Amino acid sequence: MNAIPFPPPQHRGGLASACVSVPSAEAMAFPERVALGALLALAVGIIFSNAFTQELHVTSAFYAALAREIVTAGDPLEIFRGARAYLLKPPLVLWASAASMTVFGFNTFAATLPVRLAGVGCVWLTYLIGRRIFDRATAWYAAFMLVTLGPFFQFTVTFRMDPILTFGVLLSTWAYLAAAHRAAPFAFSMGIVISVLAKGPAALYLLVMLPVHAMVDPGCLAQARRWPLRWYLLLLIPVAWYAWLWTQHGMRPFTEVYEDFWRTSTAVGVSRYQSALEEYVQKPATRFLPWLPFILAGFVLACRDLRRAATPRAERAALLLLVTGIAVTIGVSITKPDHDIRYWYPEFPAMVLLAARPLGRWSAGRLPRWVGRTGVALGIAALLVATGMQVGNRLRTSAHLDELRAEVARGGISPAHTIVIGAVANPPEWPRRQNSVRDWIYFYLGVELPMMSWQQAQTADLSGARNFLVPRNRNDARVMREFGLVEIMHAGKIVLADLPPGAPKSLPPPPP
C-alpha cells in the first residue's frame, strides 16, 4: 500500500457531507490517529519551541503587565474599574494568562501558555473542519501548512488575542458544519463566548459567512434548528460582561473601541496607501513562503469552481464559506487605517484549506504513506529539538533576568533609588495604555520605577539614585555612552547602568 488507508467518508453529490453526523464506521482509524498525533506533536514542538526563552516586548509586554496587575491585586476586575480602566479588549485572554501566572509564576511561558494552547487548538480544528468539508488528506495538508506558516507562528508564540479569537471562531464553525454531532450545540455557543470575550462583539463579523453557507446548502442550518435552546443561555456570559461595563462606564467602552478602530497608523511619514501595500502585499509575498503559490492557486481554483455549474452543492457551499471569509477579512483590514498583517490571522485556516485542496485532489483524498511517516518523524524531531532548545537557551536567557530579579530582591533596584532613563511615563490621569519600557519592567521585575527622558535627566536631581535602567537598543546605547553611563548587567531589552565610581550623581551634557 502506498497510501494510509483512511476509511472513505460518506458522499453527497461527490463530496463528503459536511452536515451529517460521523458514524462509527467513519471514526478515526488507527492510521489517521497516528498521522494526526504526529501533526499535533509537530504543532506543540514548533509553537512551544521558545516558550521559556523568548522575552515579550511592546504590546505583548503590555498585556502581560496587565495580567500581572490582576494577579498582584487579587481582583480580576481591578484593571477594568475607575478612570484608568482598560477598556479596549475584553477580559478572557488576560484572565487566562493571569490564572496561568498564578500557577507557573511571572514568566513568558506562563503569560503565553493560553495563547500557545489556542494555537495548537487552531491546528486541530483546522484538521477537523477540512476533514468534514473536504477529505482527510486535504485536512492533514492544510493543518501542516498552518503550523509551518510564518505569520501563524509569529503571532501564536507571543501574547496576542488573535489565536484565542480564532480558536473560538473555528470552534463555532466546526459545530455548525457538524450540527448533528452531540457536542455541536455546546461548542457553537462556547465558540461565540470565547470569540466575543477575546476580542469584542466585532469578532462576530467572522461568523457572518455561516448564513452564506446556509443559502447554498441549508442542511447544516436544518440540523442546527434541532439544538436544545438551553445551550444558547451560554451567550448570556458576554452579555453580562458588557452589561457590567455599561453600569461602570456607560458608553465609554464602546466609544474607546470605535476610536481605536479608526486610529491612524503610528508610522511616521508613511501614507495609508504605502502602509497597506507593505502590510498586505509585500509582507505576504515573503512571509507566506513557501505556501504562497499554493494559497494563490487554491484561491483561483476555488473561484473557478464556484463559477462552474457542475460543482456539487456541498462543495460550492464549502468554497463559498472559505472565500467569503477571506474576502471579508481582507476588506475589513484594509478599511482599518492602522494596517497590520496580523488582522488576517483568523483567516489563515481558510487560506491553508484552499491551498491544500489541490494536493488533496492530487492524492485522491488519501495520504501517501511517506507523507505520514515524514509527519511522524518531523513531530518527534520537533519535540526533541524544542526540548533541547529550552534546556540550553533557558539557562542563558534566564540568567540575565535572574540577575536583575536578584537585584530587586536585594533592594538594589527599587523606586527609592532606581530611575529609568530613556522613556517617559504616561500621564497619571490617562487610562491604562501601552508603555513598552514600563510594561517590560513591571512584568518581569515586578516594580514600578520613576521614568524620565534623557533631556529631563540632565537637569534632574539624581543624588538619591544608586543606579539606572536604560532601554537596550542601538540609539539608547549611544546616548548612554555619551552621558558616561557604564553597564552593570543587562537582560533582553533593559540595561542596568550606573556612573563610574566616584563620579557625581548628575549627568553631564553630552559632547557636541
N, C-alpha and C positions, 0 to 999 in steps of 0.2 A: 504494500500500500504506500502511495506517495503522498497521501493527504490524511490529516486527522479526521477520523470518521465521525464528525458531528451528526447527530440524528437530524433528519430532514424536518424543517418546520412545516406547519400547515400552510396551505396556499389558498389564495383567493384572487383570481384574475392574474396569476403568475407571480404574485408577491406574497410573502408571509403576512398573514393578517396581523395588524398592529393592535386590534381592539378586542381580541378574544383571549380567554384565559389560556395559560400554558398548561396543557395536560401533562400527566405524569410521564408519558412517553416522550415528551419534549423537554423534560427537565434536564439539567446539565449532566451529561455523561462524564465519565472519568477523564477522558482526554481533554474535554472542554474545561473541566475544573483545573486540570494541570496547566493548560495554556493561560487561563485567566489568573490562576495563582501566580504564575511566573510574571505575568504582566503587572499585577499588583505589587509583587516583590520589587520589580523594576521601579515602579512608581514610588514606593517607600524609600528605596535606596537613593533615587535621584532627589526627591523632594526633601528628604531629611539629611542630605549629604553635608550640609553646612549648618545644621541646627544648633550646634554648640560653638561654632567658630565665627559665625557672621555677627557683625555689630549692626544695630539698627541706626538709621540716620534719617534726618529730615522728617517727613510725615510719619514714617513708621515709628520713629522715636517719640514723636508727639503722642500717637495712640498708646504706645507702651507706657509713657509717663501718665496719661490719663488712667490707664488700668492700674498702675501702681498707686495712684492717688486714691482710687476706690478701695484698694486693699488696706492702705495706711489709715484711711478714715473709718474703715469698718462699716461703711454705709454705701450700698450700691447706688443710691440716688444722690450722693454728695455732689458730684460734678454737674448734675442737672438742675440744681437749685440756685436761686439767688440771681443777682445781677450779672455774675460772671459765669453763668451756666453755659455749658457746651451743648448746643442745640443743632449742630449741623448733621450729626449722624445719630441713628437710634442706638440703643444700649447693648444689643445682643453680643456683638463681637467684643466689645470692651468688657462686658461681664464674663464672657467665656475666657478671655485672657486673664482677667483678674482671678477667676477661680483656678486657672492653671498656675498662676503665680503663687497662690496660697499653698499649693501642694509642692511645687518644684522650685520656688524661690524667684528672685528678680533677675532673670537672665533671658537671653534670646530664645532658648529652647522653650521656656515656659510661656513667654509672650506670644510666640508664633505657633505654638502647638495646635490650637484650634484651627488656625488658617491652613496649616500644612495638612492636617487631617481632612479638612474640607477639600483640599486639592486632590488627595487620594480618592475621596468620595466622588469627585467630579470625573475622574478616570473610570471608576467603577460604573457610575450612572451612564456615562457616555457609551460604555460597552453594552449595558442593558438596553438603552434606547436603540442603539444600532442593531442589536440582536432582534429587537422587536419589529422595527420598520424595514430592515433590510435582511441581513443574514449574519451568521456568527463570524464568518471570515471578515466581512466588512466591518463588523463591530470591533473585532480584535485589531485590525489595521488602524481603525480610527482612534482607538484608545492608545495604541502605541504611538501614533503621530502626536496625540495630545501631550503625552508625558514627555516627549522629546521636542516639543515646540518651544523655541527660545522664550518668547514673551510669556507663555504659560508658566514656565519655570521662574522667570524673573519676578512675576507678581504673586507667585504662590509661596516663595520662600521668605517673604517679608511680612510685615504687619499691614495688611490691607483688608478692606471689607469685601472686595470683589470675589474671592474664592468662596466665601460662605454665602454671599448673594447667589452666585452661580450654582452652588450646590442646591440651594432652595429651589431655584427655577428648574433645574434638571429633575429634582425630586417630583415637583408638581407635573412636569411634562411627562415623566415616566408613568406617574399614576394615571394621568389622563389617557395615555396610549395603552395602558394595561388596566383599563377601567374595570374589567371583570375580576381582577386579582383581589383577593380578600384584604390585602393591605392597602389597596389603592385609595379608599376614602380617607383614611388617616394620613397617608403620605401626601395626598393632594393638598389637604388643608395645612398640614405641617410645613410643606414646602412654601406655601404662601406666607405663613407666620415667620419662617426663617428669613425669607427674602425681604419682607417689609421691615422686620426688626434689625436686619443687617444694613440696609441701605435706604429705607424710607418708602413711602407709598409710591413714589415714582418708579420703583422697581417693578410694579405691576405691568408696566408697558411691555415687559418681556414676555408676558403671558397672553398678549392680545393675538398672538399667532394661533392660539388654540381654536378660537372661533373660525379662523380662516381654514384650518384643517377640517373643522366640522362641516363647513359649507361644501366641501368636496366629498368627504367621507363621514357621514353622520353616525357611523357605527359606535365610535367611542363615546360620543355625546349621549347616545341612546343608553349605553351601559351606565354612564355616569349618573343619569337621571334616576337610577335604581339605588343609588347610595343612600344609606341611612342619614337622615338630616342631622343627627346628633353630632356627627363629626365636624359639621360646619360651625359648631359652637367654639371650636378652637380659634376661629377668626376673631373672636371677641378679645383675644390676648393683645394683638396690636391695636385694636380699637381702644382698649382700656389704657394702653400706654399713651396714645395721643390724646385721649380724654384727660389723663392726669397732667400731661404737658400743658394742655389748654387751661386747666384750673390754676396752674402755677404761673404761666407766662402769656396767656391769651393767644393772640395771633403771631406773637414774636417768633416761635419756632418755624412757622410756615413762611414768614417774610424773610427770615435769615436763609432758609434753604433756597427760596426763589432768587434772592440776591446772589447767593453763592453760585447757582447755576449760570447766571448771566454775567458773572465777574469776568473781566478780561484777562488775557494771558499776562503772566508776570515777566515774560521775556522782554527785555528792553530792546527797542529798535527792530522788533520782528512784527511784520504785518500779519493780519489774520490769514491772508492767503498763504504767506510763507509758512506760518505755523501749521496750517492744515496740510500743506504739501510735505513738510518734514515729517509730521506725525503719521499721516495716513497714506503716504506714497513712499517716501524714502526709507523710513524705518521698516515697514513691512517688506520692502524689497530686499532687505538684508537679514532682518531678524526672523523672518518666516522660513528662511532656508534651513534644511533642504526641501521642505514640504511646500514651498510657494508654488512651483509648477503644478503639483498635484491639486492644490487648492483651486488655482485658476481653472485647470482643466475640469475639475469636478463641478465647479460653478457653471461653466459654459455647458457642460454635458447636462446638468440639471435643467438649465434654462431651455435647452433644445428639447429635452424630453417633456417638459411642461407644455411645449407648443405642439407636440405630436398627439394626434387624436388616438393613436394606438396605445398610448401609455395607460396601463391599468389604473383604475380609480384609486386604489390604495397607495400605489406608488406615487401618483400625482399629488395626493394629499400630503404624503410624507415629504416630498420635494418642496411643495409649496410652504410647508411649515418651516423648513430649514432656510430656504431662500428668502422668505418674508422676514424671518427673524434677523438674518444678516443685513438685509437692506434697511430695515427699520433702525437697527442699532447703529449702522454707519451713518444714516441720516441724522439721528439724534446727536451723535458725537460731533458731526460737522457743524450742526446748529449751535452747539455749546461754544461760546467764544474761546474758552480755555481748552485747547485741544490736547489730547493725550491718547496714545495708542492703548492705554490701559482700559479705556472705555469699551474696547472691543472684547474684553475678557469674557463676558457672558456668552458670546457667540463663537468662541474658539471651538467648543464641542461641535457646533453646527458646521463650522468650516472643515474640520477634520472628517466629519461624517461624509460630507460631499467629496472630499479629497480621496477618501478610502473606497468610495463606491466603484470607480473603475477597477481598482485592484480586486475588489470582491467579485466583479464580473469576470475578470481575467482568471481567477482561481475557481470559477464556477461555484462560489459560495462555500468552498472547502479550504481549510487552512493547510497548506503544504506542511509535511512533517518537518522539513528543515527549518521552516519559519517557527514552528512551535518549539523545536529543540533550541534554536537560536534564542528565542524568548526566555526559555528556562535558563540557559547559560548566562544571558545578559542580566536576568533577575538576580541570580546567585552572585554574579560578579559585582553588580551594583551594591548589593548589601554588604559584601566583604570590603569593597573599596571604600564605601561610605563609613563603615566601622573603623577602618584603618585611618581615614582622614580625621575622624572625630578624635581618636586616641592621640594621634600625632599633633594635629593642629590645635586641639583644645589646650594641650599643655603650653604651647607657645602663646596662643591668644589670651587664655585666661590669666597667664602670669602677669601681663600688663595690667589688666583690670584688678586682679587680686592685690597688686601693689598699691594701686590708688585706693581701693577699698580699705586696705590696712591703714593707710594714712588717715582715712575718715574715722576709722575705729579708734586710732590713737589720738584723734583730735588735731592732727596736723593739717587736715582740710576741714574747715568749719566756717560758718557765716561770720564768726567773730574776727577771723584773721586770714581769710582767703577771698580774693577778688577775681572775678572773671573779667579779663580784658579782651576786647575784640568783638564784643557783642553788646547789644543794648536790650534791656528788659522791656517787655511790653508794659504800657501804662497800666497801673493797678486797677483802673476803672474798666478796662477792656474785658470782654468775655474771654474765656479760655481760647487761645489761638496758638498756632504753631510758633515756636521759637527754638530753632534747631539746637543751639548750644545749651540753652537752659534745659530742654527736654532730655538731651543725652545725659547731662549731669544728674538730673533728678532721677531718671530711670535706673541708671547703672550705679550711681553713688548714693542716691537717696538723700541728697542735701539740696537746699535752695540757697544760692550764694548771690551776693551783690554783684551787679554787672555794670560795666561801663565801656565806652568806646576808647580807642587809643587817644583820641583828642581829649576826651574827658580825663583820662588817666594822667595827662601831662600837667594838669592844674589841680588835681585832686590831692588830698592829704592821705598818703599811703603809709603813714608811720605805724599804723596798727596792723599792717598786713605782713604776715610771715611768708606768704607765697602767692602765686598767681596761677590761674588756669587760663590757657590760651587755646583757641581753636587750632587744630593741627592741619594746616594746609599751606600751600606754597606762599600765598600772599602774607598770611599772618606770620609765617616763619621768617620772612624777610623783614617785616616790621619789628618782630621780636628781637632780631639780631641788631637792627638799627638802634633800638632802645637799650641794648645791652643786657637783655634778659638771658639767663642761662637755663637750659633744660635740665630738669632733675630726673623726670621719668615721663613716659607717655603711654597712652592707650591708642586705640584706632584713630580717634578724631580729636583727642584732647591732650595737651601738653601741660604738665606741672612744671612751672618755672619759678625762678627767683633771681634777684640781683646778685652779682658776685659778692663773696664775703667781704664785709667791711664797707660796702657801698651804702650811701644814704638811701632811705626808703622813699625815693622820689624818682620819677622817670625823667631823664634829661631829654631835651629836644632832639629829635633825630637829626643826623647830619644832612646838610642841604643837598 
